[in-house]
């Protein structure tokens, strides 16, 4: 059987990924996944700011990459490498913090939460990538 026989559609891949994270994960991981999705999706509340637009673009690219990986390999520990697009985004945002208007408290709180959350996520992704390199290559969640 060819590898194409196991492929699923893009939309189904995205839905299954979110389903696994928000429904199938164990409770602590599920809470973390919901927080990660919520903080990144909150960019829509501040979409008039360039930082929120960049965040939306980076999240879109990461979800696209994860869906493509998932289509071919299912839920493996390498999915988090798609978050590598966050590194330049987070660096740029952190360097801009002092230049942003101080009166927009909600925007600042969101930006700080986004930076902190995504840095922690990158650390988790690095740990998962290490585990993948060390041999944990089988899918560990299935929809």
Secondary structure as UniProt FT lines:
FT   HELIX           3..6
FT   HELIX           10..19
FT   HELIX           20..24
FT   HELIX           27..41
FT   HELIX           42..46
FT   TURN            47..48
FT   HELIX           50..73
FT   TURN            77..78
FT   HELIX           79..84
FT   HELIX           85..96
FT   HELIX           97..99
FT   TURN            102..103
FT   HELIX           105..133
FT   TURN            134..135
//
